[in-house]
């Protein structure tokens, strides 16, 4: 799964041209609205809208599919667990296990909503540089400690992965071959411990370097945001769609997927 979600942020698209502050705020509300949905038909509509949104981002198909396939892999067990563990009267039995349609409905709702939310997240952070998204969050009065933790975590994930790759190469150069024995477990344990110590030492060095350059707990950037009329129209459209979805969901026109365990 590609970790650099902003790899294709340079691609020109309506979402890329959208002011990051309004994009994060309005699509964040849309994500919250999707999370509130309890009916399957409106969840399917939300998934369709998220697909259109992602299509308009012009992000490459292989980039999106590589990210989403792991989400689907994580969500598929819901279809095996919920229908057979849902409390109440079973519709029929499969190999002695009770099968409930309501459990399948709930699993489908969770699957569709999660997929729609991930697509919206790609649309937000895949169409702007990650550091600019964090600065936009800071402009939206998100706590500074959160934006800085997100940015440093994102930045140093790649540094630590590169450090891990170098250590693996060094181990292989010394003739280490991974096997299913106690010796391999000891080596892996030492590997993880060394990696953590190096990471901690690097963190200290980076922090001291930042302090020496005048770091005082907040980002200073030359990036200037300027929203235009089109940006506000896009934000108003996203908020209107969210409102329609939520009102439709609470209107009682559709049967909600109930959580039978409550």
N, C-alpha and C positions, 0 to 999 in steps of 0.2 A: 504494500500500500504506500503510495507516495506521501511523504510527510510534509513536503513543502507545498502547502495548499495554495500558495500565491504564485506558483510557478508560471502560470499563464495570465497573470494580472495585467500584462502589457497588451493583451489582445483588445482591440477596440470593439466595444459593444455598448448598448444602452445602459447596461448595469455598470460597466467600467466607468462610464461618463457620469454616473449618478454620484452626487455628493455623498461621501462615505458616512457622514453623520446622519443624514436623512435615511440613507440606505439601511444602516445598522438599526436605527430606531424603528423605522416602519416595518422592516422585515423581521425584526426581533419581536414586535407585537404580533405579526402574522404567525410566527413560530409558537408564541404563547397561545394564540387562538387555536392553532391546530392541536396543540397538546390538550386543550380543554374539550375537544370534540368527543362525543360518546356514541355517535351514530355512524354506521358504516357508509351509507350513501354520501354523506357530507365529507367523510374522510376520503372517499374515492375522488370526490370533486377537488378536495384540497390537494390530493396527490397529482391530479391532472394539472392544476394551477402551478404547483411546484415544478412539474415537468416543463411547462411552458416557460416559466421563469428561468429555469436552468438552460433551456434551449436558447433563450434570448441572450444568455451570457456568452454564447459562442465558445465556451470551453470545449476542448477536444473530447470526443467521445471516449477514447481509451483512458484518458485521465480520470474522467468521472466514473467509468465502469470499474476501473481498478480500485477506486475508493469505495464504491457502493457494494461491490461483491462481498467485501468482508463484513459489511453491515448486514447484508442478506444472510450470510453464513451464520452470523451471531443470532439473527432473529428466527431462523427456520425451526430451531427446537421448540419454539412456542407452539407450533402446529402439532407437535408430537406430545407435548406435555398437557396443555390446557384442555383439549377435547376429552382426554382420558382422566383428568383429575378434577374436572368441574363438578361441584357438589350438586345434588338434585337427581331428578329422574333421568335415567339414561335412555337414549333413543334406541340403541341396540348395543350389542357386545362384539368386540373384536378380540379374538383369542382370550376370551374371559374378562377383558377389560371393558368397563362401561364407557360408551361414547356419547357425548352430549353436544348437540348442535350449538348450544349457547357458548360452550367452550371454544368451538371453532370460530364462532362469530367474534368472540373476544380476542382470540389469537389474530384473526384477520385485521381487526381494528388496530391492535398494537403494531402489527407489521406495517400496515399502510401509513399510520401516523408517523412512525419512526422513519420510514423511508421518505415521507414528505418533508419532515424536519431536517433530515440530512441533506436533502436536495436544496432546501432553502439556505442551509448553512454554507453549502458549496457556493451558492449564488452570492452570499455576503462576502465571505473571506477569500473566495477564489477569483474575485474580480477587482480586488484592491491589494496593494502590497500590505503585508501583515503589519509592518511598523506604522503605516498610515492608518490602518484600521484601529490600532491601539491608540494612536493620537486622537482619532475621531472619538473613540470611547472615552478618552480623557476629557474631550470637549463636551461630551454628554454627561459629565459629572460622575462618571464611574470612578469608584475609589482608586486613587493612584497606586496603592499597593497591589491591587488586583491586576491592573493593566501592566504594571512592571513585572509582576510574577508571570503573567501570560507571555509577555515578550521575551523575558529571559529564558523561560522554559522552552519556548519555540526555538530561540536562537541556539541554546546550548544542547538541545537534543541532538542536533547534527554534529556538534563538536564532540560529544561523548560517543556518538556512533562511530565517528572517525577514529577516536581514541581506542575504542573497542576493536575496530578492524585492524589497527596497527598492532595491538597486543596479540590478536589471533594470528597475524602473520608471523610475529616474533616466535610464538609458541610452535607454529608449524615449521619455521626455519630450524628450530632446535629438535625437530623430529617427533613432536607430540602428535599422536593420533587418538582421536576420541573413541573410547570403547565403553562397554557396559561393565565396568569394574570399579572397585573402591579407589584405585589410583586416579582414575579419570575424575571421580567425584571430588577427590582432594584437590586436584589441579584446578577444576572449575571453581571450587570454593575459594582457592587462593586468587584465581583470576578475578572473581567478583569483588573480593576484598580489596585487591590492588586497584581495581577500577574505581571503587568508591573513594579510596584514599586520594587517588590522583584527582578525582572530580572535586573533592573537598578542597584540596590544595589549589586547584585551578580557580575555584570559586573565590577563595581568599585573595589570590593575586588579582583577579578581575575587579573585585570590590575595592581593593587598595588603589588600583590604577584609576578607577572611576572617581574615588575620593580625591586623588591627586589632580584630577582634571576639573574639580569643582562640582562634583555630583552632590546634590542636596535633597535627593529623594523625589525628584520629578524630572520629566523629559522637557527639554527645550528643543523646539523644532522650527525650521524655517518654512514648514508647510503651512500654507494659508488656504483655508476652505472658503469657498464662495458659492453659495447655493443660488441657482437661477430658477426661473419659473418652471421649467420642465422638471426640475428636481422635486419641487413641491407637488406638482401634478402626480408624479410617480408615487410619492409618499402617500398622497391622499387616496390614490387608487388602491394601494396595498392596505391601508387602514380600512377603506370601505369594504374591500373583499373580506377582511378579517371580521368586520362587524356583521356582514351578511351571513358568513359561515356560522358564527357563534349564535346569532339570533335564530337562524334556521335550525340549529342543533337543539336549542332550548325551546323551540316552538311546539314540540310534541308531534310533529308531522311524521317523524321516523322513529322506529323502535331502537332504543339505546341498547348497547351491549353491556349487560350488567355484570359486575364482579360478584359472583356468587359466594365468595368467601367472606364478604362483609355482612 
